[in-house]
Amino acid sequence: MRDVPGDRIGEIVAEVDSHVAETGEEPDDAFGPAGDSIRQFANPQSSVWAPRALVAPVLCFASGILLVTATLGIVR
């Protein structure tokens, strides 16, 4: 189960079923072997970390703008 929540597993299975029903493809043909394609869902926490990854760049950008604004204010 690789610590993937049950509701997420249900969503993934529904997406695969829907795709197979719409296209007529075999799941292995569309998504590759189950063991290979399911690895992308093995870490459900990755989406939680995505916003945190933006904190440092946003703070650096804001700090840079403040620094430039303050420097221009002092120069004037």
Secondary structure as UniProt FT lines:
FT   TURN            2..3
FT   HELIX           6..23
FT   HELIX           27..31
FT   HELIX           34..37
FT   HELIX           38..41
FT   TURN            44..45
FT   HELIX           46..75
//
